[in-house]
Amino acid sequence: MDISIALEGTINPDDAVKYLISKPHIQLTKPRDKFVIQSLIFQDGHHVIEISISTYTVTEVDFSIALCNPPTVDDVLSNLAITAATELHMTLTIKGDVPDEGYEFNPDRAHMADKWIRMAIAKEREYWIKDFGTETAALTINDAIQRFVLPHCKPPTSHAT
């Protein structure tokens, strides 16, 4: 359905927001749930990446994509997350089907995460294609659920005679 890359660190959440909105194609949106203090979205006309910022014991910045986005989103997501992890000095964690050695990267090793991010996306995309086909669309996760997932969940209609 989706894949996420999380950045964790002691940065002030407001500084994370300021950094992200200074990047092209990123704008503020309405927070998705009560645990998210700020939501942002990257939209360049071809891809959609959802970004949420929350704080628990540390600040967490999550980058998430719906797997129906075109495969070119892989470059965009990887570059955006790795650059942010490096510049904000945050640990990068890949949330998905990844071997243990490719799971977490300290800020000084974030640049090494690209291979593992791509492996995780590729593996999750295989599952997506198996379940929902090869059609691509630049959608948020919720929009992807509405368009691709829910139609598969509807009970079959019976035809009364």
N, C-alpha and C positions, 0 to 999 in steps of 0.2 A: 504494500500500500504506500509506504513512505519510508524515508530514511532520514536520520538526524545526525548532525555533528554538533557536539556540545563543547563549549569553551567554558572553563571554570577558572576563577581567580579572585583576587582581593580588590580588583578595580572598583571604583565607585560606579554604580549602575548608570548614573547620569553621564559620566564620562564615556561609557560604552555607547550610550545612545548618541551623544555628540559625534563620536568617531564614526559610527555607522551611517548617520544621516549626512555626513560629509562626503560619502561615496556616491558615485553615479547610480541612478535608478532605484535608490532606497528612500522610502518615505514612511512616515508614521502611520499606523492604523489603530483601530480599536483593539484593546487587549482581548485575547480569546477566552481567558478564564480568570478567576479571582486570584490565582497564584502568580500570574504574569503581571509584572509592573509596567512593562511596555512591550508593544508589538510593532514590528516593522515589516515591510514587504519589499522585496527586490522584484521589479518587473521591468524587463527590457523589450517587451513586445514578442519575445520568443520563449522566455523562461519565467517561472515564478518560484521564488525562494521565500519561505516564511521565516521570520526571525522573531524570537521572543526573548525577553530579558526578565529574569527572576532573581530573587535573592533568598537564600536560606542561611546557611553558614558562610557561603561565598556567593559571589555574583556568577550567574550562569547565563550564557548567551547560546541559544539553540538555533541552528540553521536547519530547516526541514524542507524537503521537496516531496511532492507527489511523484510517484514513479511513472506517471503518464507523460511527464515533461519530456521533450525530445532529448536524446542522448547527449546533445551538446551542452545540456545543463551540467553535466559532470565536470567539465572544465570550469564553468562559472562557480559552482558550489565549492569545488576544491580550492580554487584560487581565493575566493572570498573568505572562506573559513581559515585557511592557512595564513593569509595575510593578516587577518584580524587577530588570530592567536599570537602571531609573532609581534605585531605592533602593540597589542594590548597586554602582552606578557601573560597569556592565559594558557592553561593546559588544554589540549585538544583531545576529545574523546569521541570515537566513532561508535555510534549506536546502531548496530546491525550485525549481520552475519560475517564476522571477521575473526581470523585466528587470534589467539591471545596476544601474540607478539605485535600485532598491528592495532591494538585497541586504544592505547593512550600515549600521547606525546607531550612531553614538557615543552614550554615555549621555545627553548633553544633547539629542539628537535622537530618542531612543527612542520618544517619544510620537508621532512621525510614521510609525512602522512599521506602524500598524494597517491602513492601506489595502493595503500590500504583503503583509502576513501573510494577509489575507483573499483577495487575488488568488491567492497561491500555493496556499492551501487549496482554493479554488474550482477552479483548474486541475488540481491533483492529484486532487480528488474526481471531476472529469469522467472521468479515466482509470479510477478505481476503479469508478464506476457502469457504465462501458462494459464492463469486464471481469467485475464481480461483482454488478451490479444495485443496486437502491435500498434494499434492506433495511438498517436501521440497528441497531446494538447497541453498548452501552457496554463495549468490550473492550480489553484490552491488545493490543499489536501481535502478540505470539505467539499469543494466543487468536484473534485475527482470522485469522491464517494457518491455524490449525487448523480454524476454522469455515468460512471462505470460500475460501481459496486451495487448500489441499491437496485438497479434493474435486474441483477442476478438474484436478488433476495426475494423478489416478489413471488408470491405463490402463483402457480399456473391458473389461468382462468378456465372455468368450465363453461361449456356451451350447453345451455338448457335446450332440450328438444321438445 
